[in-house]
Amino acid sequence: TINRTENDKGMKYIYLFLIGFLFFSCGKEDTLKNEIDFSNIYAITDDPNDPVQHERYQIFTEFGVSVYFNDTVNQEFVRTDVYGNPVYRYELIDPTWLFYKPESGTGNTQVEYKFVYAKGEEKQLKILTGIRQFLENVSEALYPTLIMSADSIYKINSAGEIEEETSFETNFRVMLWCRVDEIVDDGSLDNTISNIEKTLVLDKVENFTSKIDEFGTISEASNYGKDLFVYPTSDPWIGYGGYYFSYGRPASMEGNYLEDLKSRWPSWAEEPPTQEHVDESRSVFASIVGPYGFVGTSTFVITTSPNSVTIDLNEYVELMLRFSPEEFQKYFGDYSLVMKRYNILYEVIVNEMGVEL
């Protein structure tokens, strides 16, 4: 009995200690402070007296995208060293950052980048003009968190040697874009924006693996790389644009195909080429590739079907971005395999990603 009583007293003290500890902890909870700074390190501040900084701020407030002309996003004072010099912590742009750990030997290992910065107020303002036009013309769903623009961007291999120069790269949040001022000057900005948009959509579409797998199984595997047609040895329409008018060609699906026809049309022809000629050529081409579920041909041999699902997917995305749903239906609506595949990608691009077609 004595032993039991002593044990009971000991347990009582333990309970009292625990209750006191919990009470003390709860009381101290109100004084705990979050020492982690969750502020937006990519926020751009305004300076009305600096035209470049002011336009960067305007782009940030209108589109939520931060633009940089170097790879240093932010610096934060840490302390003073033993020599009295300030020590800073820097936040740098990392174009290779991924959600997954790179695996050696798989091509996923990170590479190093070397930048030649774009300097000078006039040049930077022209770059910002191009970036603003880009953001005004693509879907908000495709906006990166930040854009870094430079004169040149080089990839450096493991030996420290320059491997290649890149003009445009993107991952899930960072976009690198070179020589934007030159693109603005030479008039190729619209075409460049279109190509970038296609790249961004393709990057995101490929993440929907189950849908892409479904897309890839609709056309028979044996039809990839298949000979679809042969150009005739004699062309009765040689004086009126030749193959460009009478026979389907992949180029007929290009946005500037009418201008291409005009450049080839003979000066003595009674009538110039019209949109009807373009539509006829496109219809003929669709009748060649459409029954197999394709909208394009091989990259290298334009009389054969695409060599892979990857090329096939690229061609679909390109046409879907080029043509409205009504225009796409106009050329390919009679081909059930094409429309089935179109609807799969439409679900992903429009309904899942929020990109307008």
Buried (B, 14 or more C-beta within 10 A) or exposed (E): EEEEEEEEEEEEEEEEEEEEEEEEEEEEEEEEEEEEEEEEEBEBEEEEEEBBBBBBBBBBEEBBBBBBBBBEBEEEEEEEEEEEEEEEEEEEBBBBEEEEEEEEEEEEEEEEBBBEBBEEEEBBEBBBBBBBBBBEEBBEBBBBEBBBBBBBBBBBEEEEEEEEEBBBBBBEBBBBBBBBBBBBEEEEBEEBBBBBBBBBBBEBBBEBEEBBEEBBEEBEEEBBBBEBBEEEEEBEEEEBBBBBBBBBBBBBBBEEBBEBBBEEBEEEEEEEBEEEBBBBBBBBBBBBBBBBBBBBBBBEEBBBBBBEBEBBBBBBBBBBBBBEEEEBBBBBBBBEBBBBBBEBBBEBBBEBBEBEB
